[in-house]
Amino acid sequence: MFSIIQAAGWPIWPLLLASIIAVALIIERATALRRAKIVPTGLLQGAIAEFRQNGASDTLVNRLDAHSPLGRVLAAGLRNVKSSREVMKEAIEEAGRAVAHDLERFLTTLGTIASIAPLMGLFGTVVGMIEIFGSPTASGNNPQALAHGISVALYNTGFGLIIAIPSMIFYRHFRAQVDGFLVELEQEAVKLVEILHGDRK
């Protein structure tokens, strides 16, 4: 493997750096975007039960705020429970936008790596081809040396694709996950507003 990296030349080092960043981001997002951490089961029901017993106490609101993204959205609603339905919804929407921003963290970077890795690989191949054909000791008279030089240049393209394909798969997967979580957060927030304003049991 190290011999391939050496043979591919200096353009492969940015690709190696991109691959390390992509793996780190995939691990981080896979850990962060777990259902139990984003939309814990039973949190809404527990919050409503405690609200009916003790009201929107600071203890309840602060505990929800620190609990999870869903908790942050519910806490925003409970802070404004004495306000009108519209004010309560606006507070929940503001909290929801902040939560959405947090859930989408690093996804742009992962998507960028997935998009530019093939281009970086192609750049490495072009650099390699320039070096092969521009060399004063051109291997034009030696087909074997020419074929070897071209195969070395193509290592960069292959490595770029190896990085881009899994990065794109995980980027799409995480985007779909985040979109699904945001829909669930919105549904739970609507339930909270309707229950607290007496439109729903």
Secondary structure, DSSP 4 states (H G I P E B T S, - for coil): -HHHHHHH-TTHHHHHHHHHHHHHHHHHHHHH--HHHHS-TTHHHHHHHHHHHH-S-HHHHHHHHHH-HHHHHHHHHHHTTTS-HHHHHHHHHHHHHHHHHHHTTTHHHHHHHHHHHHHHHHHHHHHHHHHHHH-TT-GGG-HHHHHHHHHHHHHHHHHHHHHHHHHHHHHHHHHHHHHHHHHHHHHHHHHHHHHHTTS--
